[in-house]
Amino acid sequence: MSEDAKLREDICMLAASMYDRGLTGGASGNISARLSDGRLLVTPTGSCFGRLDPARLAVLEDGAHISGDAPTKEVALHTAFYDTRPTGAVVHLHSCHSVALSILPDTDPDNMLPPITAYGVMKLGKVALLPYFMPGDPAMGEAVRGLAGKRSAVVLAHHGPVVAGKDIEAACYAMEELEETAKLTLMTRGMSPTLLSDAQVQGLVRKFDVAWDD
């Protein structure tokens, strides 16, 4: 199986897994992944993660749509990550708990997930909360560019999380870690949970080269 064909199959398999477990529903969410020649494979606009067809994924070259179905309207959001940090894949969902956390008034916009678990720190670093934008607004991409590559994960208020990873599996697994950490954050809100200490967080940051400092 060629690299192109393998990546197409992986995108559809991982998307279906997330859909089946309720991480995104309907025709929401989008995924992109970089091929070895620099082109991007992108899920089509209006597509359901549970029924993606590998042969119909969009192909973009230098931002231009060259084959497959019409790509997601969130292309500018994806390309902002590819242009500002080492990225092999980007996943954007409308997952429930991270969206809920994004609209609470005391959520820290610079670091919206408290250090509850080691894996939340290791896989995500600090997660930035970005303001509301209309879906498809290119300004979302500009907001990501404004982070200057210092964050691999953001949450769009009233919309959902976006995670960049070294490859499609890393991006999907980090996305799942984000949603689980958001869920734990909501479950323990107001209960004075014991979080990882600053020393424990910094130990993880150093050992796993986590993007944590501004």
ChimeraX commands (.cxc) that place a marker at each C-alpha (Angstrom):
marker #1 position 0.00,0.00,0.00 radius 0.5
marker #1 position 1.36,3.43,-0.96 radius 0.5
marker #1 position 1.94,6.15,1.64 radius 0.5
marker #1 position -0.95,8.15,0.16 radius 0.5
marker #1 position -3.33,5.19,0.38 radius 0.5
marker #1 position -2.20,4.30,3.93 radius 0.5
marker #1 position -2.68,7.86,5.17 radius 0.5
marker #1 position -6.14,8.01,3.57 radius 0.5
marker #1 position -7.15,4.80,5.32 radius 0.5
marker #1 position -5.72,5.97,8.65 radius 0.5
marker #1 position -7.60,9.27,8.53 radius 0.5
marker #1 position -10.90,7.51,7.88 radius 0.5
marker #1 position -10.30,4.79,10.48 radius 0.5
marker #1 position -9.36,7.23,13.24 radius 0.5
marker #1 position -12.20,9.60,12.34 radius 0.5
marker #1 position -14.72,6.74,12.51 radius 0.5
marker #1 position -13.32,5.68,15.90 radius 0.5
marker #1 position -13.81,9.18,17.30 radius 0.5
marker #1 position -17.30,9.39,15.82 radius 0.5
marker #1 position -18.32,6.00,17.20 radius 0.5
marker #1 position -17.27,7.07,20.71 radius 0.5
marker #1 position -19.23,10.31,20.57 radius 0.5
marker #1 position -16.27,12.71,20.37 radius 0.5
marker #1 position -17.93,14.49,17.46 radius 0.5
marker #1 position -21.27,14.06,15.77 radius 0.5
marker #1 position -23.25,14.81,12.64 radius 0.5
marker #1 position -21.13,16.46,9.96 radius 0.5
marker #1 position -18.90,18.28,12.46 radius 0.5
marker #1 position -15.12,18.21,12.74 radius 0.5
marker #1 position -12.30,18.03,10.22 radius 0.5
marker #1 position -8.86,16.46,9.84 radius 0.5
marker #1 position -5.83,17.22,7.71 radius 0.5
marker #1 position -2.51,15.42,7.31 radius 0.5
marker #1 position 0.66,16.19,5.39 radius 0.5
marker #1 position 1.94,13.87,2.69 radius 0.5
marker #1 position 5.68,13.40,2.20 radius 0.5
marker #1 position 5.62,15.71,-0.83 radius 0.5
marker #1 position 4.16,18.56,1.23 radius 0.5
marker #1 position 0.59,18.33,-0.07 radius 0.5
marker #1 position -2.27,18.07,2.41 radius 0.5
marker #1 position -5.01,15.48,2.65 radius 0.5
marker #1 position -8.13,17.14,4.08 radius 0.5
marker #1 position -11.56,15.83,5.01 radius 0.5
marker #1 position -14.35,17.23,2.81 radius 0.5
marker #1 position -16.73,19.95,3.86 radius 0.5
marker #1 position -20.02,18.72,5.28 radius 0.5
marker #1 position -18.71,15.19,5.75 radius 0.5
marker #1 position -19.49,12.83,8.64 radius 0.5
marker #1 position -16.54,11.27,10.48 radius 0.5
marker #1 position -18.46,8.01,10.62 radius 0.5
marker #1 position -18.73,7.68,6.84 radius 0.5
marker #1 position -15.60,9.12,5.25 radius 0.5
marker #1 position -14.48,7.65,1.93 radius 0.5
marker #1 position -10.67,7.45,1.55 radius 0.5
marker #1 position -10.92,8.06,-2.20 radius 0.5
marker #1 position -12.88,11.30,-1.74 radius 0.5
marker #1 position -10.53,13.12,0.65 radius 0.5
marker #1 position -9.49,16.51,-0.70 radius 0.5
marker #1 position -5.90,17.14,-1.78 radius 0.5
marker #1 position -4.44,20.64,-1.40 radius 0.5
marker #1 position -1.19,21.84,-2.93 radius 0.5
marker #1 position 0.12,25.24,-1.81 radius 0.5
marker #1 position -3.37,25.99,-0.54 radius 0.5
marker #1 position -5.07,25.16,-3.84 radius 0.5
marker #1 position -7.65,22.37,-4.08 radius 0.5
marker #1 position -6.38,19.98,-6.78 radius 0.5
marker #1 position -8.42,16.78,-6.34 radius 0.5
marker #1 position -11.10,15.05,-4.30 radius 0.5
marker #1 position -14.23,16.58,-2.82 radius 0.5
marker #1 position -14.32,20.23,-1.74 radius 0.5
marker #1 position -12.27,20.61,1.48 radius 0.5
marker #1 position -13.49,21.77,4.85 radius 0.5
marker #1 position -14.12,25.50,5.16 radius 0.5
marker #1 position -11.65,25.52,8.07 radius 0.5
marker #1 position -8.57,25.13,5.83 radius 0.5
marker #1 position -7.11,28.45,7.05 radius 0.5
marker #1 position -7.23,27.14,10.62 radius 0.5
marker #1 position -5.30,24.02,9.65 radius 0.5
marker #1 position -2.68,25.72,7.50 radius 0.5
marker #1 position -1.89,28.17,10.31 radius 0.5
marker #1 position -0.48,25.26,12.34 radius 0.5
marker #1 position 1.50,23.83,9.41 radius 0.5
marker #1 position 3.02,27.24,8.74 radius 0.5
marker #1 position 4.04,28.04,12.32 radius 0.5
marker #1 position 5.23,24.80,13.94 radius 0.5
marker #1 position 6.46,21.29,13.01 radius 0.5
marker #1 position 3.16,19.58,12.19 radius 0.5
marker #1 position 2.18,16.38,10.42 radius 0.5
marker #1 position -1.57,16.43,11.11 radius 0.5
marker #1 position -4.30,18.66,12.55 radius 0.5
marker #1 position -7.58,17.56,14.12 radius 0.5
marker #1 position -10.54,19.82,14.89 radius 0.5
marker #1 position -13.61,18.56,16.76 radius 0.5
marker #1 position -16.75,20.01,18.33 radius 0.5
marker #1 position -16.36,17.82,21.42 radius 0.5
marker #1 position -18.72,18.46,24.30 radius 0.5
marker #1 position -16.59,18.96,27.42 radius 0.5
marker #1 position -13.96,21.20,25.88 radius 0.5
marker #1 position -16.67,23.43,24.40 radius 0.5
marker #1 position -18.42,23.59,27.78 radius 0.5
marker #1 position -15.18,24.60,29.48 radius 0.5
marker #1 position -14.56,27.26,26.81 radius 0.5
marker #1 position -17.65,29.25,27.81 radius 0.5
marker #1 position -17.18,29.33,31.58 radius 0.5
marker #1 position -16.16,32.80,32.81 radius 0.5
marker #1 position -13.25,31.71,35.04 radius 0.5
marker #1 position -11.45,29.60,32.42 radius 0.5
marker #1 position -7.86,30.82,31.99 radius 0.5
marker #1 position -7.41,31.82,28.31 radius 0.5
marker #1 position -3.66,31.24,28.44 radius 0.5
marker #1 position -3.84,27.78,30.00 radius 0.5
marker #1 position -7.41,26.52,30.05 radius 0.5
marker #1 position -6.69,22.99,31.33 radius 0.5
marker #1 position -5.36,22.60,34.87 radius 0.5
marker #1 position -2.54,20.04,35.34 radius 0.5
marker #1 position -4.72,17.14,36.46 radius 0.5
marker #1 position -2.83,14.28,34.81 radius 0.5
marker #1 position 0.72,13.74,33.59 radius 0.5
marker #1 position -0.51,12.80,30.13 radius 0.5
marker #1 position -2.53,15.98,29.81 radius 0.5
marker #1 position 0.67,17.96,30.31 radius 0.5
marker #1 position 2.85,15.65,28.17 radius 0.5
marker #1 position 0.59,15.45,25.14 radius 0.5
marker #1 position -0.83,18.99,25.09 radius 0.5
marker #1 position 1.34,21.47,26.95 radius 0.5
marker #1 position -0.56,24.66,27.65 radius 0.5
marker #1 position -3.87,24.87,25.78 radius 0.5
marker #1 position -4.85,28.38,24.70 radius 0.5
marker #1 position -8.47,29.50,24.67 radius 0.5
marker #1 position -9.20,31.62,21.60 radius 0.5
marker #1 position -12.26,33.88,21.27 radius 0.5
marker #1 position -15.35,33.14,19.22 radius 0.5
marker #1 position -15.12,33.36,15.43 radius 0.5
marker #1 position -17.79,32.56,12.89 radius 0.5
marker #1 position -17.11,29.07,11.45 radius 0.5
marker #1 position -14.93,29.35,8.36 radius 0.5
marker #1 position -13.66,32.82,9.26 radius 0.5
marker #1 position -10.00,33.11,8.13 radius 0.5
marker #1 position -9.39,35.16,11.29 radius 0.5
marker #1 position -9.23,31.85,13.18 radius 0.5
marker #1 position -6.05,31.06,11.30 radius 0.5
marker #1 position -4.66,34.51,12.07 radius 0.5
marker #1 position -5.36,33.96,15.77 radius 0.5
marker #1 position -3.37,30.71,15.64 radius 0.5
marker #1 position -0.55,32.45,13.78 radius 0.5
marker #1 position -0.54,35.05,16.53 radius 0.5
marker #1 position 0.59,32.33,18.94 radius 0.5
marker #1 position 3.83,32.11,16.91 radius 0.5
marker #1 position 4.00,28.31,17.06 radius 0.5
marker #1 position 4.10,28.22,20.88 radius 0.5
marker #1 position 0.94,26.12,21.26 radius 0.5
marker #1 position 0.08,22.77,19.72 radius 0.5
marker #1 position -3.51,22.87,21.00 radius 0.5
marker #1 position -6.18,25.55,21.19 radius 0.5
marker #1 position -9.88,25.66,21.90 radius 0.5
marker #1 position -12.14,28.02,19.97 radius 0.5
marker #1 position -14.77,29.45,22.31 radius 0.5
marker #1 position -18.31,28.22,21.56 radius 0.5
marker #1 position -16.84,25.99,18.84 radius 0.5
marker #1 position -14.29,23.34,19.74 radius 0.5
marker #1 position -10.67,22.18,20.10 radius 0.5
marker #1 position -7.93,22.10,17.46 radius 0.5
marker #1 position -4.80,19.99,17.98 radius 0.5
marker #1 position -1.63,19.68,15.90 radius 0.5
marker #1 position 0.62,16.62,16.12 radius 0.5
marker #1 position 3.68,15.09,14.50 radius 0.5
marker #1 position 1.44,12.61,12.64 radius 0.5
marker #1 position -2.22,11.63,12.41 radius 0.5
marker #1 position -2.14,9.20,15.34 radius 0.5
marker #1 position -0.35,11.66,17.63 radius 0.5
marker #1 position -2.83,14.42,16.78 radius 0.5
marker #1 position -5.86,12.19,17.39 radius 0.5
marker #1 position -4.52,10.81,20.66 radius 0.5
marker #1 position -3.67,14.31,21.90 radius 0.5
marker #1 position -7.18,15.44,20.94 radius 0.5
marker #1 position -8.69,12.63,23.00 radius 0.5
marker #1 position -6.45,13.60,25.93 radius 0.5
marker #1 position -7.70,17.19,25.65 radius 0.5
marker #1 position -11.34,16.15,25.79 radius 0.5
marker #1 position -10.76,13.77,28.72 radius 0.5
marker #1 position -8.88,16.47,30.65 radius 0.5
marker #1 position -11.67,18.96,29.98 radius 0.5
marker #1 position -14.14,16.37,31.29 radius 0.5
marker #1 position -12.10,15.83,34.45 radius 0.5
marker #1 position -11.82,19.59,34.90 radius 0.5
marker #1 position -15.60,19.98,34.79 radius 0.5
marker #1 position -16.17,16.96,37.05 radius 0.5
marker #1 position -13.90,18.36,39.75 radius 0.5
marker #1 position -14.73,22.07,39.42 radius 0.5
marker #1 position -15.49,23.63,42.77 radius 0.5
marker #1 position -14.15,20.60,44.65 radius 0.5
marker #1 position -10.59,21.92,45.34 radius 0.5
marker #1 position -8.83,19.02,43.55 radius 0.5
marker #1 position -5.17,18.33,44.20 radius 0.5
marker #1 position -3.33,19.21,40.99 radius 0.5
marker #1 position 0.19,18.33,39.89 radius 0.5
marker #1 position 2.65,20.64,41.63 radius 0.5
marker #1 position 4.72,23.19,39.73 radius 0.5
marker #1 position 7.78,20.97,40.28 radius 0.5
marker #1 position 5.97,17.93,38.88 radius 0.5
marker #1 position 4.78,19.89,35.86 radius 0.5
marker #1 position 8.26,21.27,35.16 radius 0.5
marker #1 position 9.69,17.76,35.45 radius 0.5
marker #1 position 7.33,16.60,32.70 radius 0.5
marker #1 position 8.07,19.70,30.61 radius 0.5
marker #1 position 11.82,19.03,30.73 radius 0.5
marker #1 position 11.68,15.26,30.21 radius 0.5
marker #1 position 9.16,15.30,27.34 radius 0.5
marker #1 position 10.10,18.65,25.73 radius 0.5
marker #1 position 6.64,20.08,26.25 radius 0.5
marker #1 position 5.69,23.54,24.90 radius 0.5
marker #1 position 4.89,25.21,28.21 radius 0.5
marker #1 position 6.65,28.56,28.57 radius 0.5
marker #1 position 5.61,31.63,26.58 radius 0.5
marker link #1:1,2 radius 0.2
marker link #1:2,3 radius 0.2
marker link #1:3,4 radius 0.2
marker link #1:4,5 radius 0.2
marker link #1:5,6 radius 0.2
marker link #1:6,7 radius 0.2
marker link #1:7,8 radius 0.2
marker link #1:8,9 radius 0.2
marker link #1:9,10 radius 0.2
marker link #1:10,11 radius 0.2
marker link #1:11,12 radius 0.2
marker link #1:12,13 radius 0.2
marker link #1:13,14 radius 0.2
marker link #1:14,15 radius 0.2
marker link #1:15,16 radius 0.2
marker link #1:16,17 radius 0.2
marker link #1:17,18 radius 0.2
marker link #1:18,19 radius 0.2
marker link #1:19,20 radius 0.2
marker link #1:20,21 radius 0.2
marker link #1:21,22 radius 0.2
marker link #1:22,23 radius 0.2
marker link #1:23,24 radius 0.2
marker link #1:24,25 radius 0.2
marker link #1:25,26 radius 0.2
marker link #1:26,27 radius 0.2
marker link #1:27,28 radius 0.2
marker link #1:28,29 radius 0.2
marker link #1:29,30 radius 0.2
marker link #1:30,31 radius 0.2
marker link #1:31,32 radius 0.2
marker link #1:32,33 radius 0.2
marker link #1:33,34 radius 0.2
marker link #1:34,35 radius 0.2
marker link #1:35,36 radius 0.2
marker link #1:36,37 radius 0.2
marker link #1:37,38 radius 0.2
marker link #1:38,39 radius 0.2
marker link #1:39,40 radius 0.2
marker link #1:40,41 radius 0.2
marker link #1:41,42 radius 0.2
marker link #1:42,43 radius 0.2
marker link #1:43,44 radius 0.2
marker link #1:44,45 radius 0.2
marker link #1:45,46 radius 0.2
marker link #1:46,47 radius 0.2
marker link #1:47,48 radius 0.2
marker link #1:48,49 radius 0.2
marker link #1:49,50 radius 0.2
marker link #1:50,51 radius 0.2
marker link #1:51,52 radius 0.2
marker link #1:52,53 radius 0.2
marker link #1:53,54 radius 0.2
marker link #1:54,55 radius 0.2
marker link #1:55,56 radius 0.2
marker link #1:56,57 radius 0.2
marker link #1:57,58 radius 0.2
marker link #1:58,59 radius 0.2
marker link #1:59,60 radius 0.2
marker link #1:60,61 radius 0.2
marker link #1:61,62 radius 0.2
marker link #1:62,63 radius 0.2
marker link #1:63,64 radius 0.2
marker link #1:64,65 radius 0.2
marker link #1:65,66 radius 0.2
marker link #1:66,67 radius 0.2
marker link #1:67,68 radius 0.2
marker link #1:68,69 radius 0.2
marker link #1:69,70 radius 0.2
marker link #1:70,71 radius 0.2
marker link #1:71,72 radius 0.2
marker link #1:72,73 radius 0.2
marker link #1:73,74 radius 0.2
marker link #1:74,75 radius 0.2
marker link #1:75,76 radius 0.2
marker link #1:76,77 radius 0.2
marker link #1:77,78 radius 0.2
marker link #1:78,79 radius 0.2
marker link #1:79,80 radius 0.2
marker link #1:80,81 radius 0.2
marker link #1:81,82 radius 0.2
marker link #1:82,83 radius 0.2
marker link #1:83,84 radius 0.2
marker link #1:84,85 radius 0.2
marker link #1:85,86 radius 0.2
marker link #1:86,87 radius 0.2
marker link #1:87,88 radius 0.2
marker link #1:88,89 radius 0.2
marker link #1:89,90 radius 0.2
marker link #1:90,91 radius 0.2
marker link #1:91,92 radius 0.2
marker link #1:92,93 radius 0.2
marker link #1:93,94 radius 0.2
marker link #1:94,95 radius 0.2
marker link #1:95,96 radius 0.2
marker link #1:96,97 radius 0.2
marker link #1:97,98 radius 0.2
marker link #1:98,99 radius 0.2
marker link #1:99,100 radius 0.2
marker link #1:100,101 radius 0.2
marker link #1:101,102 radius 0.2
marker link #1:102,103 radius 0.2
marker link #1:103,104 radius 0.2
marker link #1:104,105 radius 0.2
marker link #1:105,106 radius 0.2
marker link #1:106,107 radius 0.2
marker link #1:107,108 radius 0.2
marker link #1:108,109 radius 0.2
marker link #1:109,110 radius 0.2
marker link #1:110,111 radius 0.2
marker link #1:111,112 radius 0.2
marker link #1:112,113 radius 0.2
marker link #1:113,114 radius 0.2
marker link #1:114,115 radius 0.2
marker link #1:115,116 radius 0.2
marker link #1:116,117 radius 0.2
marker link #1:117,118 radius 0.2
marker link #1:118,119 radius 0.2
marker link #1:119,120 radius 0.2
marker link #1:120,121 radius 0.2
marker link #1:121,122 radius 0.2
marker link #1:122,123 radius 0.2
marker link #1:123,124 radius 0.2
marker link #1:124,125 radius 0.2
marker link #1:125,126 radius 0.2
marker link #1:126,127 radius 0.2
marker link #1:127,128 radius 0.2
marker link #1:128,129 radius 0.2
marker link #1:129,130 radius 0.2
marker link #1:130,131 radius 0.2
marker link #1:131,132 radius 0.2
marker link #1:132,133 radius 0.2
marker link #1:133,134 radius 0.2
marker link #1:134,135 radius 0.2
marker link #1:135,136 radius 0.2
marker link #1:136,137 radius 0.2
marker link #1:137,138 radius 0.2
marker link #1:138,139 radius 0.2
marker link #1:139,140 radius 0.2
marker link #1:140,141 radius 0.2
marker link #1:141,142 radius 0.2
marker link #1:142,143 radius 0.2
marker link #1:143,144 radius 0.2
marker link #1:144,145 radius 0.2
marker link #1:145,146 radius 0.2
marker link #1:146,147 radius 0.2
marker link #1:147,148 radius 0.2
marker link #1:148,149 radius 0.2
marker link #1:149,150 radius 0.2
marker link #1:150,151 radius 0.2
marker link #1:151,152 radius 0.2
marker link #1:152,153 radius 0.2
marker link #1:153,154 radius 0.2
marker link #1:154,155 radius 0.2
marker link #1:155,156 radius 0.2
marker link #1:156,157 radius 0.2
marker link #1:157,158 radius 0.2
marker link #1:158,159 radius 0.2
marker link #1:159,160 radius 0.2
marker link #1:160,161 radius 0.2
marker link #1:161,162 radius 0.2
marker link #1:162,163 radius 0.2
marker link #1:163,164 radius 0.2
marker link #1:164,165 radius 0.2
marker link #1:165,166 radius 0.2
marker link #1:166,167 radius 0.2
marker link #1:167,168 radius 0.2
marker link #1:168,169 radius 0.2
marker link #1:169,170 radius 0.2
marker link #1:170,171 radius 0.2
marker link #1:171,172 radius 0.2
marker link #1:172,173 radius 0.2
marker link #1:173,174 radius 0.2
marker link #1:174,175 radius 0.2
marker link #1:175,176 radius 0.2
marker link #1:176,177 radius 0.2
marker link #1:177,178 radius 0.2
marker link #1:178,179 radius 0.2
marker link #1:179,180 radius 0.2
marker link #1:180,181 radius 0.2
marker link #1:181,182 radius 0.2
marker link #1:182,183 radius 0.2
marker link #1:183,184 radius 0.2
marker link #1:184,185 radius 0.2
marker link #1:185,186 radius 0.2
marker link #1:186,187 radius 0.2
marker link #1:187,188 radius 0.2
marker link #1:188,189 radius 0.2
marker link #1:189,190 radius 0.2
marker link #1:190,191 radius 0.2
marker link #1:191,192 radius 0.2
marker link #1:192,193 radius 0.2
marker link #1:193,194 radius 0.2
marker link #1:194,195 radius 0.2
marker link #1:195,196 radius 0.2
marker link #1:196,197 radius 0.2
marker link #1:197,198 radius 0.2
marker link #1:198,199 radius 0.2
marker link #1:199,200 radius 0.2
marker link #1:200,201 radius 0.2
marker link #1:201,202 radius 0.2
marker link #1:202,203 radius 0.2
marker link #1:203,204 radius 0.2
marker link #1:204,205 radius 0.2
marker link #1:205,206 radius 0.2
marker link #1:206,207 radius 0.2
marker link #1:207,208 radius 0.2
marker link #1:208,209 radius 0.2
marker link #1:209,210 radius 0.2
marker link #1:210,211 radius 0.2
marker link #1:211,212 radius 0.2
marker link #1:212,213 radius 0.2
marker link #1:213,214 radius 0.2
view
